[in-house]
Amino acid sequence: MASERHNFIVSVIARKMRSSGFEIIYLDGKPQDIGTKRFNIPPRIINHRPDIVGEKDGIFFCIGEAKTQNDIHSERTKNQIIDFLALVRQNSGNKLILGIPLDAKDDLEKLLVKLGVVNLEQLDFVYIPELLLPYEENL
């Protein structure tokens, strides 16, 4: 089960996705954090299930993936970024949005350098200040 922090980051990604013109079509999270509509769980994409998927004009899609500070260093995260970007790069109108706590920004930037995926126009970010994230005792 996803943490409240994770769900909050997904809701911020949803807002960014909508402001970029994408309509949310799949969500793996709490729909009440996104709106009143229920969404289907996203399909697996190259062995991964993204947190949120949007579409635009029936041609373009956007994948949103939320990460907590502890997620940044995992092999799973590395593989997700590589696999999602491989799919996103097939069309210049597609996007990948990564949402993370602001405190993890340096770690994410180091990871992206290591993966060789810096300064990509199709890769976007949302950074959430720690003060805005829900408090959880077991971080």
NORLIN-V18255 format. One record per residue. N is the residue number from 1. RES is the residue in one small letter. SS is DSSP state (@ for helix, = for strand, . for the rest). PSI is psi in whole degrees, 0 to 359 (none if undefined). OMEGA is omega in whole degrees, -180 to 180 (999 if undefined). Layout:
BEGIN
{{N | RES | SS | PSI | OMEGA} {N | RES | SS | PSI | OMEGA}}
END
This chain:
BEGIN
{{1 | m | . | 135 | -179} {2 | a | . | 148 | 179} {3 | s | . | 165 | 177} {4 | e | @ | 324 | 177} {5 | r | @ | 313 | -180} {6 | h | @ | 313 | -180} {7 | n | @ | 323 | 178} {8 | f | @ | 317 | 179} {9 | i | @ | 319 | 177} {10 | v | @ | 320 | -180} {11 | s | @ | 325 | 177} {12 | v | @ | 321 | 176} {13 | i | @ | 319 | 180} {14 | a | @ | 317 | 178} {15 | r | @ | 315 | 179} {16 | k | @ | 319 | 180} {17 | m | @ | 312 | 180} {18 | r | @ | 320 | -180} {19 | s | @ | 342 | 176} {20 | s | . | 4 | 176} {21 | g | . | 9 | 179} {22 | f | . | 141 | 174} {23 | e | = | 130 | -179} {24 | i | = | 129 | -180} {25 | i | = | 338 | 178} {26 | y | = | 145 | 179} {27 | l | = | 130 | 172} {28 | d | . | 84 | -176} {29 | g | . | 201 | -178} {30 | k | . | 110 | -178} {31 | p | @ | 331 | 180} {32 | q | @ | 340 | 176} {33 | d | @ | 344 | -175} {34 | i | . | 324 | -178} {35 | g | . | 200 | -177} {36 | t | . | 347 | -178} {37 | k | . | 145 | 172} {38 | r | . | 142 | -179} {39 | f | . | 151 | 173} {40 | n | = | 154 | 175} {41 | i | . | 138 | -178} {42 | p | . | 148 | 175} {43 | p | . | 161 | 176} {44 | r | = | 138 | 176} {45 | i | = | 110 | -179} {46 | i | . | 60 | 177} {47 | n | . | 7 | -179} {48 | h | = | 147 | 174} {49 | r | = | 111 | -179} {50 | p | . | 162 | 179} {51 | d | . | 323 | -175} {52 | i | = | 144 | 179} {53 | v | = | 137 | 176} {54 | g | = | 162 | 177} {55 | e | = | 155 | -179} {56 | k | = | 129 | 176} {57 | d | . | 19 | 180} {58 | g | . | 7 | -176} {59 | i | . | 318 | -173} {60 | f | = | 154 | 177} {61 | f | = | 161 | 179} {62 | c | = | 130 | 176} {63 | i | = | 133 | 176} {64 | g | = | 133 | -178} {65 | e | = | 123 | 179} {66 | a | = | 139 | 178} {67 | k | = | 137 | 172} {68 | t | . | 170 | -177} {69 | q | @ | 320 | -179} {70 | n | @ | 336 | -179} {71 | d | @ | 332 | -170} {72 | i | @ | 324 | -174} {73 | h | @ | 1 | -175} {74 | s | . | 151 | 175} {75 | e | @ | 324 | 179} {76 | r | @ | 315 | 179} {77 | t | @ | 315 | 179} {78 | k | @ | 312 | -179} {79 | n | @ | 320 | 179} {80 | q | @ | 313 | -179} {81 | i | @ | 313 | -180} {82 | i | @ | 311 | -176} {83 | d | @ | 316 | 180} {84 | f | @ | 319 | 179} {85 | l | @ | 325 | 177} {86 | a | @ | 320 | 180} {87 | l | @ | 316 | -179} {88 | v | @ | 322 | -176} {89 | r | . | 352 | -180} {90 | q | . | 343 | 178} {91 | n | . | 130 | -174} {92 | s | . | 344 | 178} {93 | g | . | 354 | 179} {94 | n | . | 159 | -179} {95 | k | = | 154 | 168} {96 | l | = | 124 | 177} {97 | i | = | 123 | 175} {98 | l | = | 129 | 177} {99 | g | = | 130 | -178} {100 | i | = | 162 | 171} {101 | p | = | 143 | -180} {102 | l | @ | 325 | 180} {103 | d | @ | 342 | -179} {104 | a | @ | 4 | -176} {105 | k | @ | 314 | -180} {106 | d | @ | 319 | 179} {107 | d | @ | 319 | 179} {108 | l | @ | 317 | 180} {109 | e | @ | 319 | 177} {110 | k | @ | 319 | 179} {111 | l | @ | 316 | -179} {112 | l | @ | 323 | 175} {113 | v | @ | 314 | 180} {114 | k | @ | 323 | -180} {115 | l | @ | 351 | -180} {116 | g | . | 35 | -178} {117 | v | . | 52 | 178} {118 | v | . | 154 | 176} {119 | n | . | 38 | 176} {120 | l | . | 129 | -180} {121 | e | . | 332 | -177} {122 | q | . | 357 | 180} {123 | l | = | 120 | -178} {124 | d | = | 164 | -174} {125 | f | = | 152 | 165} {126 | v | = | 129 | -180} {127 | y | = | 123 | -176} {128 | i | = | 121 | 177} {129 | p | . | 144 | -178} {130 | e | @ | 322 | -179} {131 | l | @ | 335 | -179} {132 | l | @ | 342 | -177} {133 | l | . | 143 | 177} {134 | p | . | 142 | 178} {135 | y | . | 134 | 175} {136 | e | . | 135 | -177} {137 | e | . | 321 | -177} {138 | n | . | 78 | -178} {139 | l | . | none | 999}}
END
